[in-house]
Amino acid sequence: MELIDFLTYTVLASIVILLTVYLAVIILSHKPRPIYDSELHYQTTLAKGGIDPELYLLPTLPTSPDSLDNIEVSVVIPCYNETKRLKLMLDESIEYLQSHHANQWEILLVDDGSSDGTAEYALGLASDEYKLQPGELRIVKLAKNRGKGGAVSHGLKLIRGQYGIFADADGASKFSDLKKLIEAIKNEKGPALAIGSRAHMVQSDAVVKRSFIRNFLMYSLHTLVFIFGIREIQDTQCGFKLFNREAIIQIFPYMHTEGWIFDVEILIIAIRKKIPVREISISWHEVGGSKVDLARDSINMAVDLVITRIAYILGVYKDYKL
């Protein structure tokens, strides 16, 4: 009798724990906010110079290949108050794109609710300094701040390119390494992605000279990522990731997380769908002015990582259409 009572209590306790975890995941889970109509439109420059005051409708997934204007590479740059850091990134990326993908590229800058005039600053550079043609630089302004993950996901669903890459506005990654990423997946027949990696730089000055707390938090996050199932990839957080169009269609309509941990959700979905992920070593350097609050955002990233992983395990998050 005592054994039966023990087993009964054990089963009931297990059910209570499971239900508690399930409810906690539902409560803490993320749901992308609705899209405003203005966020499906872009602003660009005029052919004769100056900023076009009109707003134009963007293509949305799964756009017909016939309407992609022969664009090879689309670059999505998420921005939040980046007037002090953006120019160096645009200098490098535009020079490379014009040299290697002439007339077959676009930059989609997603202004994530900036208050410093980032969008206007970028349009001014496009018109006066770079002399870009209409549509080469497209600005999408989010009505409300969504977070880096939300800005990236939104932007990649609005591109025209055969390949889409998101790159941080600070220019920390060497943009010419784009060639290495494209080479890694160009022969794939189905969806595929290539991600920039800084894992080879662990003993470099760029990492060694970081503060103790910054490195401690970095290694702690890597440990959590490993524990929760992403073990084949050494650097999940590098802000330089390339997708072919098929991968974008398979991944980004199903994203939930809009904060800093969105990189991990991308990889979780890719792994669940058996989409090839190529990790490619790239050049990278530390850039000041980061928007990350180490203590607060590290805690939020850890919580979001745990919730995201468990949400997929329990079926709270779906990566397919119902």
N, C-alpha and C positions, 0 to 999 in steps of 0.2 A: 504493500500500500504506500509506504513512504517513497519507494522508487517511482511509483506512478505519479504521486503528488509532485515529486521533484521534476520529473519529465514534463508534467503539465505546466508547472511554474516556469520552467526553462523555455518551453514553447511560447507561452504567453509573453514572457519577458522579451523574447526575440522578436515577436510580432510587434510589441510596443516600441522597441528600439527601431525596428525597420520603418514603422509608420512615422515615428518621430523624425528620423532622418529624411524620409520622403517629404514630409510636410516642411521641414526646414529648407530642403533644396528648392521646393516650390516657392516658398516665401522669399528666398534669397536669389532665386534665378533671375536672369536678365531677359528682357524682351525689347528689341530695337523699337525706338519710338517711331510713330507714323511720319511719313515723308510729307513735307509741305510742297505745294505745287511749285513755288519759286526755286526749290532745290533741284528741280528737274530741268532747269534752264541755266544757260551760261552767258557770260559776257566776254567779249574779245576785243581785238584792235581793228582799226580800219585799214584798208589797203593803202590809202594815201597818208597814213599816219594819224595818230590820235586814238582815243578810246571810243569805241562804238557804244552809244547809249542804249542800244536795243538789247533785249534778252532773247536768246534763241533756244529752242527745245533740243535737248540732248537725246541721243539714241539710248534705248534701255535693253537689257538682256531679255531674251536671247536674240539679239539683232541679226537680221539676215546678212550674210556675208556680202551681198550685193550693195548694201548701204554703208559699207565701212570706209569708203573713199580711198581704198588701197593703202591704208595706214598699217605699217609694220609694227611699230612700237608706240605704245601709250605709256606715259609716265604720270603716275598719280602722286602728288605731293600734298600730304596733310599739313595744314598750317594753323597755328594758333599764336598770334602776335609774333610774327617772324620777320619784321622789317629789318632787324639788326643782323640777321644771319642768312637771309634768303639769297642775297645777290651772289655770293660765292658759289652756292649750289647751282643757281640758274646759269651763271657764267660757264661752269664746267659742263653741265648737262646739255645746254643748247649748242655749245661748240662741238661736242661729240656727236650729237644727233644730226646736226647739219652736215658734218663730215662723213658720217657712216650710214645715215638713213635719210638722205636728202629728199625732201618733199614727201616723206612717208612716215612722219612722226607727229606726235602731239603731246603737249603737257597739259594735264588737267589738275589745276591747283584747287584744292578743296579748303576754303577758308572756314574754319570751324568756330565761327562766332568771334573772330578777332575784334579787338577794340582799338588797335593801333594803325588801322588803315592798310593792313597787309595786302588785301585784294587790289586796292587802288595803286599801291606801291608797285606790285608786280605788273599790272597793266601799263603803268608808266614806263617801266623798264622795257617791256615788250615793244612798246611803240617807239620810244625815243632812243634807246640804246641798242636793242637787238634788231630793230626794224623787222619784226616778225609779220608774217602774212596773217590775215584773218583765220582764226581757227587753230593756229599752231599753239597758241597759249589760250586755254579756256579756263575761265574762273567760275567756280560754283561757290556760292555763299550759303552756308547753312544758317537758317533762321535762328537756331539755338545751338549752343555747344553740345556736341555728342560725345566727345572723346576721340582719341586718335583712331581706335578701332572702328568706330562708327564712320569717321571721315574716310578712312581707307576703303572700307566695304562699300560705302556709298559711291565713291569715285570709281572704283573698279567695275561697278555695274553700269557705268555710263560711258565707257571708253569705246573707241572704234578699232583699236589695234588688234593684230593677230596675237601679239604679246602685250601683257600689261605688267608693269613693275611699279611697286610703290617704293619711294625713296624719301628718307627724312630730309626736312628742309635745311638742316644744319650742314649738309654736305660732308658728313663724317665718313661716308663710304666713297671710295674712288669710283666715279661714275663710269669710267671706261671699262671697269670690270663687268659691265653689262654684257659685253661680248662673250665673256666666259660663261655667263649664265645661259645666254641664248644657245651657245654651242652645246651645252650640257643636255638640252631637251629638244633641240630642233628636229631630231629624227624620230621622236616619239609619235606614235600613230594616234594615241588617245590623249586624255588629259594628263598633264605633267606640270611640275613646278621645280624651279631651281632657287635655292635660298643662299644668300650670302652668309658666310661663316667667319667668325673671328676666333674660333677655337685654337687656331695655330698661333695666336698672339698671347696666349695665357702668360708666358714668361717675358713678354715684351715690356718696354718702359710704359707703354700706354695703359697697361693693366697693373703692373707692379707698383707704379707711382701713385695709383689711386689711394684714397684714404682707406684705412682698415675697415671702417664701417661699411663703405661702399662695396669693397670686395667681399666682406662677410655676407652682406645681403645678396650679392650676386650669386655666390656659391650656395647660399641657402635656397634661393629660388631654383637653381639648377638641380639641387638635390630633390626638391619637391616635384619638379617636372619628371625626374627619373623615376621616383616612387610611383607617380601616377601614370606611368606607362609609355612615355616617350623616351626610349632608350637608344634608338638608332641615330638620333640627331644630337649633336654636341652643342650647337648654338641655336636656340629657338627664338631669340629676341632681336637678332640683327635686323635693322630697318632697311633691308635691301632684298626684296623677294620678288621673283619673276614667275608669271603664270602664262601658260598658253590659254587661248580663249576657251577651250573645252574645260580646263581646270577652273577657270573663273565661274563658268556656268554651273559646275558641279559643287563649288564650295560657297561662294559669297551670298547667294540667296538664302542660305541656311545658317548664316552667322547669327549668334545671339549676343556675344560679349562686345561691348563698345569701348571698354577701357584698355589699359595697357596690356592685359593678358591675352588680347585677341590673337596675337601671333600663335599662341599655343592652341587655341581653338581651330585655327586654320589647319594646323598640323594634325590635330585629333581627327578632323573631318577627312583630311587626305588619307590618313592611315586607315580609318574605318572603311573608306571607299577604295582602298588599295590603289591610290593614285601615286605614281612614282614621285619621290622627292629626292632631288640631287642637292647635296650640301657642298658648296663651292667656296674655297678659301678666297677671301678678297682683302684688299688693302683698306685700312680703317684707321682713323685717328680721333682722339678725344676732342670734343668741341664744347666750349663753355656755353652757358645760357640755357641749360636743360630745364624743362618744365616739370620734371619729376621731383616730388617731395619725397626724399629717401625713406623716412620713417613711415609717413602716412601711406604713400603709394605702394611700398613694399608689403605692408600689411594687407592692403586692398587686393594686391596682385595674388598674394598667397590664398586669401579667402576665395577670390574669383576662380583661381585654378582648381581648388578643391571642389567648389560648387559645380564648375563646368564639367569636370571629369565625372563626378558622381551623377550629374544630370543626364549625361549620355548613357551611363551604365543603367540607370533606372528608367530610361525612356522618357524623361521629362523634356529633354531636348531631342528634336528629330533632325536628321540630315537628309530627309527625302520629303516629297510631297505626299500628303495624306490622300 
